[in-house]
Amino acid sequence: MSAMSIRLPDSLHRNARAYAAREGVSVNQLVATALAEKLAALGAEDHLRSRAARGQRGAFDQALALVPSAAPVEGDVLPD
């Protein structure tokens, strides 16, 4: 495991301490979890951008053409 020293504004540090206490974890654990969540979100965004870049409109239209036409399920309609 690695150690990292970071500088935080006092207000952010106070909030981190308060939420860590509320969650019953250390500030270090709170920060590690928050960083892991952020990195996962960034990774998901990268993955989706990569997939979108490989997409082909023609292939999408062909796949969509295979979907049968049906009325939407009750409550599953766009508002007017």
C-alpha positions in Angstrom: 0.0 0.0 0.0 1.2 3.5 -0.8 1.1 6.6 1.4 0.0 10.0 -0.1 0.1 13.4 1.5 -2.5 15.9 0.3 -3.3 19.4 1.2 -7.0 20.2 1.7 -8.8 23.4 2.5 -9.9 23.5 6.1 -13.6 23.4 5.2 -13.1 20.2 3.1 -11.1 18.6 5.8 -13.8 19.4 8.4 -16.5 17.9 6.1 -14.4 14.8 5.5 -13.9 14.3 9.3 -17.6 14.7 9.9 -18.7 12.3 7.2 -16.1 9.8 8.1 -17.3 9.9 11.7 -20.9 9.5 10.6 -20.0 6.5 8.4 -17.8 5.0 11.1 -14.6 5.0 9.0 -11.3 6.8 9.1 -10.8 9.9 7.0 -8.2 7.9 5.1 -10.8 5.2 4.3 -13.3 7.9 3.3 -10.8 9.5 0.9 -9.7 6.2 -0.6 -13.3 5.2 -1.2 -14.2 8.6 -2.7 -11.1 8.4 -5.0 -12.0 4.8 -6.0 -15.6 6.0 -6.9 -14.3 8.9 -8.9 -11.8 6.7 -10.8 -14.5 4.2 -11.5 -16.7 6.9 -13.0 -13.9 8.3 -15.1 -13.1 4.8 -16.3 -16.7 4.1 -17.2 -16.8 7.4 -19.1 -13.6 6.4 -21.0 -15.1 3.0 -21.8 -18.4 4.5 -23.1 -16.5 7.1 -25.2 -14.4 4.3 -26.7 -17.5 2.2 -27.5 -19.3 5.2 -29.0 -16.3 5.9 -31.2 -16.5 2.4 -32.7 -20.3 2.7 -33.3 -21.7 2.7 -36.8 -25.0 4.4 -37.6 -25.8 1.8 -40.3 -25.3 -1.1 -38.0 -27.5 0.6 -35.4 -30.2 1.3 -37.9 -30.1 -2.4 -39.0 -30.4 -3.6 -35.5 -33.2 -1.2 -34.7 -35.1 -2.4 -37.8 -35.3 -5.9 -36.3 -37.2 -4.6 -33.2 -40.9 -5.2 -33.7 -43.2 -2.3 -33.5 -45.3 -2.3 -30.3 -47.3 0.1 -28.2 -45.4 1.2 -25.1 -46.1 -0.4 -21.8 -48.5 1.7 -19.7 -46.6 4.6 -18.0 -43.6 4.2 -20.4 -44.4 7.1 -22.7 -42.7 10.4 -23.4 -44.5 13.5 -22.0 -46.2 15.7 -24.5 
